[in-house]
Amino acid sequence: MAAKDLYHQAVVKALEADGWMVRKDPLAITFLNRTVFVDLGIEGVSLIANRSGRKIAIEIKSFLSTSPIKDFQEAIGQYLMYELILNETDPEIELWLAVPVAVYDEFFLEEFTLFVLSKISISLVIFDQVASKIVKWIPSISIGRPPSR
């Protein structure tokens, strides 16, 4: 099992404050004799915004290395692998990638990143690690449009 992300506890607190209950920490998924671990398995406990009963898996990424591109490649690869496995094992679980608000503002809104995101399906949850607060949920259908030329 991989080590917990630096912002793991901040994300847990933020999700709980946002009306979610952590059910699995981590969420183990076994498929074809292999087990992978998504950082969190959460469930909606609030009737607010139709959360009650929704099941979500959250993969947390800090983007703390010296190369945001390398961090992005790792995050995308991990996300896509988890998505494929969840689609086979438990398709009712939604997968989301959690990233810090500063990373979102400084990297995810760049033309390059928006282009990549427009070609794949990734749902983002943006969090403030200092305030332990969810800033924004962005479903995959709302992310990135190909940049105008």
Secondary structure, DSSP 4 states (H G I P E B T S, - for coil): -PPPPTTHHHHHHHHHHTTEEEEESSEEEEETTEEEEESEEEEE--SGGG-BT-EEEEEE----SS-HHHHHHHHHHHHHHHHHHHHHH-TTSEEEEEEEHHHIIIIITSHHHHHHHHHS---EEEEETTTTEEEEEE-GGGS--PPP-
